[in-house]
Amino acid sequence: MLSDEITITQRQVRTDAYQMSIGEIVSMYEKSEIIVDPEFQRLFRWKISQKTKLIESILLGIPLPSIFVFEKDDGTWELIDGLQRISTILEFMGILKSPEGSLLPPSILESTKYLPSLHNAVWERSKEIVDTLLKEQMPFDKSQQLAIKRSRIGVEILKRPSDDQAKYDLFQRLNAGGTLANAQELRNCIILMINRKYFHAIKKVADSPHFRRVISVTEEQVEKQRHLEMAVRFLVHVNIDYDGKLDVEEYIDEGIIELSRLGKGKSAADLIDKTFRILDDIAGENALKRFQRGSYTGKVGLVGLEGIAVGIGKNIDAISDLAPIKAKKFIEDRIKKFWSAPECESFTSPGLRGTTRIQRTVPFGHKWFRP
């Protein structure tokens, strides 16, 4: 029953809450007592106007939304919501570190409607601010610096014995409305939380020329992590059966969490590499596009990924056992005939839900590409 499920789940999550000054948060960061994952900064980026508005809000005494942290086994905190707010403050103060551990250049603010004098405002003058001369930089005075440090922010703490799954779920739910956060950016962060090596193995192969060529992504789509989304969907569909109950996005989320925990990054990357090298060799950017009337047309979509790429991926060992020429001819022939198969009409019906589609495309592709 629903009430029982609520009671059981509530027992799995323990929380606490503090009010802390920004100065205390900064001090914890400098002592490595709060982890602001630097790799997340590459996935979530604020514009200078957004950074300026945050500093303006603090100076004007406008309350900041609470941040959420996860208490680790050693007592340190891992930031799971509030990344851009805390990173913006640390960067403005000139103490934010890069993924490699070096200090990043401090940020410089711009004029706002209420505080026009924020134009070229800095925490303190720095030669590291390369696009503005030292004499043009307008440093905060002591009172303004203290106003920032003394400002308070709520800290919601997810405590042990809350499990890792609760951390991932909370991170995703809190960040889903973020300015730059799309579904794959959130998945990237969750994969990083679970298994950094696994993430980098998948990212490396998703960045490869043959993979990007087959899924036919633009630079704008790459910026939005479309190539990683396709790699993740491919891995989940190949390795984890779908029972039709979860929403598709939840199924992909839960699937990549499970795969990340298993941690077989090399074998996952090898599977993507083998499958997409074959596809690239046969038809390049056309490999997952619809084939009709003797030519490839349209764009790469999820039907091509789920039916063709996943079908080949599920049968990659058997296909690899064929002689190279025979394997190439077999796949090329099956790709072209895939789109004219009677079953294919049921994959692209108007209004077809994703939950229904993948219960058709993936099993069909599995059978279709079996040698």
C-alpha positions in Angstrom: 0.0 0.0 0.0 1.0 3.6 -0.6 1.1 4.5 3.1 3.5 1.5 3.8 5.8 2.5 0.9 5.9 6.1 2.2 6.8 4.9 5.8 9.5 2.5 4.6 11.1 5.1 2.3 11.0 7.8 5.0 13.0 5.6 7.3 15.7 5.3 4.7 16.3 9.1 4.6 17.7 11.1 7.6 18.1 14.8 7.3 19.3 17.8 9.4 19.4 21.5 8.7 21.7 24.3 9.7 22.0 28.0 9.1 25.6 28.8 8.2 27.5 31.9 7.1 29.1 32.0 3.7 32.4 32.6 5.5 32.0 29.2 7.2 31.2 27.5 4.0 34.3 29.1 2.4 36.4 27.9 5.3 35.1 24.4 5.0 36.0 24.4 1.3 39.5 25.6 1.9 39.9 22.8 4.5 38.4 20.2 2.1 35.6 19.6 4.5 33.0 20.3 1.8 33.4 18.8 -1.7 32.4 21.0 -4.6 33.1 18.5 -7.4 35.1 20.5 -10.0 34.0 18.2 -12.9 30.4 19.3 -12.3 31.5 22.8 -13.1 32.2 21.7 -16.7 28.7 20.4 -17.0 26.8 23.3 -15.4 27.9 26.8 -16.4 26.4 30.1 -15.4 26.8 33.2 -17.5 28.5 36.3 -16.0 25.0 38.0 -15.7 23.8 35.1 -13.5 26.9 35.3 -11.3 26.5 39.0 -10.9 22.9 38.7 -9.9 23.8 36.2 -7.2 26.4 38.6 -5.7 24.0 41.4 -6.0 21.3 39.5 -4.1 23.7 38.8 -1.3 24.7 42.4 -1.0 21.1 43.5 -1.0 20.2 41.0 1.7 17.9 38.9 -0.4 17.7 35.4 1.1 19.4 32.6 -0.8 17.8 29.2 -1.4 19.2 26.4 0.8 22.0 24.2 -0.4 21.8 20.4 0.0 24.8 18.3 1.0 25.4 14.6 1.5 27.2 13.6 4.7 30.0 11.1 3.7 31.4 8.3 5.9 34.3 10.5 7.0 32.0 13.3 8.1 32.8 15.6 5.2 30.0 17.0 3.0 29.5 16.5 -0.7 27.5 19.3 -2.3 24.5 17.9 -4.3 22.5 21.0 -4.9 23.8 24.6 -5.0 26.8 24.0 -7.2 26.6 27.2 -9.2 25.8 29.4 -6.2 28.7 28.1 -4.1 31.0 27.9 -7.1 30.2 31.5 -8.1 31.0 32.8 -4.6 34.3 30.8 -4.5 35.3 31.9 -8.0 34.5 35.5 -7.2 36.8 35.3 -4.2 39.5 33.7 -6.3 39.7 30.4 -4.4 37.8 28.0 -6.7 39.9 25.2 -8.0 39.9 23.5 -11.4 39.5 19.7 -11.9 43.3 19.6 -12.0 43.6 21.3 -8.7 44.9 24.7 -9.8 43.2 28.0 -8.9 40.8 29.3 -11.5 41.0 33.0 -12.4 38.7 35.2 -10.3 35.5 36.4 -11.9 34.6 40.1 -12.6 31.1 41.4 -12.3 29.0 43.6 -14.6 26.5 46.4 -14.0 23.0 45.7 -12.8 19.8 47.8 -12.7 19.9 48.3 -9.0 23.7 48.3 -8.5 25.3 49.9 -11.7 28.6 50.3 -9.8 29.1 46.6 -9.9 30.6 47.2 -13.4 34.1 45.7 -13.3 33.7 44.9 -9.6 36.1 42.3 -8.2 36.8 40.7 -4.8 40.3 42.1 -5.0 42.5 43.2 -7.9 44.2 40.3 -9.7 46.5 39.9 -12.7 44.8 36.6 -13.4 41.7 38.5 -14.7 43.1 38.7 -18.2 40.4 40.7 -20.0 40.4 43.7 -17.7 43.4 45.9 -16.7 44.3 46.2 -13.0 43.5 49.9 -13.0 40.0 49.2 -14.4 39.2 46.6 -11.7 37.0 47.9 -8.9 37.8 45.9 -5.7 35.2 45.4 -2.9 36.1 47.3 0.2 36.4 45.5 3.6 32.8 46.2 4.6 31.5 44.7 1.4 33.7 41.6 1.7 32.4 41.1 5.3 28.8 41.5 4.2 29.3 38.6 1.8 31.1 36.5 4.4 28.5 37.1 7.1 25.5 36.4 4.9 23.7 33.3 5.9 22.5 30.3 3.9 20.5 27.3 4.9 22.2 23.9 4.6 20.1 20.8 4.3 22.0 17.7 5.2 21.3 14.2 4.0 22.8 12.1 6.7 23.9 8.5 7.0 22.3 6.0 7.0 20.6 7.5 4.0 21.8 5.4 1.1 23.6 6.4 -2.1 20.4 6.0 -4.1 18.8 8.7 -2.0 21.7 11.0 -2.8 21.3 10.4 -6.5 17.6 10.9 -6.4 17.8 14.1 -4.4 20.5 15.5 -6.7 18.4 14.8 -9.7 15.2 16.2 -8.3 16.7 19.3 -7.0 18.7 20.1 -10.1 16.1 19.2 -12.7 14.9 22.7 -12.9 18.3 24.3 -13.2 19.0 26.8 -15.9 21.4 24.7 -17.9 20.5 21.2 -16.6 19.1 18.8 -19.1 18.5 15.1 -18.4 21.9 13.9 -19.7 23.8 16.6 -17.8 22.2 15.3 -14.6 23.0 11.7 -15.6 26.6 12.7 -16.2 26.9 14.1 -12.7 25.3 11.0 -11.2 27.6 8.7 -13.1 30.5 10.8 -11.8 29.2 10.4 -8.2 29.1 6.7 -8.5 32.1 5.8 -10.7 34.4 8.4 -12.1 36.4 5.9 -14.2 33.2 4.5 -15.7 32.1 8.0 -16.7 35.4 8.8 -18.4 35.5 5.5 -20.3 32.1 6.2 -21.7 32.8 9.8 -22.5 36.0 9.0 -24.3 34.3 6.6 -26.7 31.3 8.9 -27.1 33.8 11.6 -28.2 35.4 9.4 -30.8 34.9 10.5 -34.5 33.2 7.2 -35.6 30.7 7.4 -32.8 29.8 11.0 -33.4 29.7 10.5 -37.1 27.2 7.6 -36.8 24.8 9.4 -34.5 25.3 12.5 -36.7 25.5 15.1 -33.9 26.1 18.8 -34.4 28.5 20.9 -32.2 25.5 22.4 -30.5 24.1 19.0 -29.7 27.5 17.9 -28.4 27.5 21.0 -26.1 24.1 19.7 -24.8 25.6 16.2 -24.2 23.5 14.5 -26.9 26.4 12.2 -27.9 26.7 11.0 -24.3 22.9 10.6 -24.0 23.0 8.3 -27.1 25.9 6.3 -25.6 24.1 5.9 -22.3 20.8 4.9 -23.9 22.7 2.3 -26.1 24.4 0.7 -23.0 21.2 0.5 -21.0 19.1 -1.0 -23.8 21.8 -3.6 -24.6 22.3 -4.6 -21.0 19.1 -4.1 -19.0 15.7 -5.5 -20.0 12.8 -3.0 -19.8 9.6 -4.2 -18.2 7.4 -1.4 -19.4 6.6 -0.1 -15.9 8.9 2.8 -15.4 8.9 6.0 -17.4 11.5 5.7 -20.1 13.7 8.4 -18.7 13.5 6.8 -15.2 14.4 3.5 -16.8 17.5 5.1 -18.4 18.4 6.8 -15.1 18.1 3.6 -13.1 19.8 1.5 -15.7 22.9 3.7 -15.9 23.1 3.8 -12.1 23.2 0.0 -12.1 25.8 -0.2 -14.8 28.0 2.5 -13.2 27.9 0.5 -9.9 29.1 -2.6 -11.7 31.9 -0.5 -13.0 32.9 -2.4 -16.1 33.9 0.7 -18.0 36.4 -0.9 -20.3 33.9 -3.6 -21.5 31.2 -1.0 -21.9 33.5 1.3 -24.0 34.6 -1.7 -26.1 31.0 -2.6 -26.8 30.2 0.9 -28.0 33.5 1.1 -30.0 33.0 -2.3 -31.8 29.3 -1.6 -32.6 29.8 1.9 -33.9 33.0 1.2 -35.8 31.0 -1.4 -37.8 28.2 1.0 -38.4 30.6 3.8 -39.4 32.5 1.4 -41.8 29.2 0.4 -43.5 27.3 3.6 -43.8 28.9 6.4 -41.7 26.5 9.2 -40.9 23.7 7.3 -42.7 23.9 4.1 -40.7 21.0 4.8 -38.4 18.9 6.9 -40.8 15.8 5.5 -42.5 16.5 3.7 -45.8 13.8 3.9 -48.4 13.6 4.0 -52.2 17.3 3.2 -52.5 18.7 6.0 -50.4 19.1 7.1 -46.8 16.9 10.0 -45.6 16.0 12.0 -42.5 17.8 12.4 -39.2 19.2 9.9 -36.8 16.5 9.2 -34.2 15.8 6.8 -31.3 14.2 4.1 -33.5 17.5 3.7 -35.4 19.5 3.6 -32.2 17.1 1.2 -30.4 16.4 -1.1 -33.4 19.7 -1.1 -35.3 22.6 -0.1 -33.0 21.2 -1.9 -30.0 20.3 -4.9 -32.1 23.9 -5.2 -33.4 25.2 -4.5 -29.9 23.2 -7.4 -28.4 24.6 -9.7 -31.1 28.1 -8.3 -31.3 29.8 -11.6 -30.2 28.0 -13.7 -32.8 28.6 -11.1 -35.5 32.3 -10.9 -34.6 32.6 -14.7 -35.1 31.6 -14.2 -38.8 34.3 -13.6 -41.4 34.8 -9.8 -41.8 33.4 -9.6 -45.4 30.4 -11.8 -44.5 29.7 -9.8 -41.3 29.8 -6.5 -43.2 27.5 -7.8 -46.0 25.1 -9.3 -43.4 24.7 -6.1 -41.4 24.5 -3.8 -44.5 21.7 -6.0 -45.9 19.8 -6.1 -42.5 20.1 -2.3 -42.0 18.5 -1.6 -45.4 15.8 -4.2 -45.0 15.1 -3.1 -41.4 13.1 -0.1 -42.5 10.9 -2.0 -44.9 10.1 -4.8 -42.4 6.3 -4.8 -41.6 7.1 -4.5 -37.9 8.8 -1.2 -38.5 5.5 0.6 -39.1 4.6 -0.1 -35.4 7.8 1.8 -34.3 6.8 5.1 -35.8 3.1 5.4 -35.3 1.9 9.0 -34.5 1.4 9.5 -30.8 3.3 6.3 -29.9 4.6 6.5 -26.3 8.3 5.8 -25.7 7.3 3.1 -23.2 5.6 1.2 -25.9 8.1 1.9 -28.6 11.1 0.5 -26.8 9.2 -2.7 -26.0 9.0 -3.1 -29.8 12.2 -1.8 -31.2 14.7 -3.4 -28.9 13.3 -7.0 -29.0 12.8 -6.8 -32.7 16.4 -5.5 -33.3 17.8 -8.2 -31.1 16.2 -10.9 -33.4 16.7 -9.0 -36.6 20.5 -8.8 -36.3 21.0 -12.3 -35.0 23.3 -14.1 -37.5 
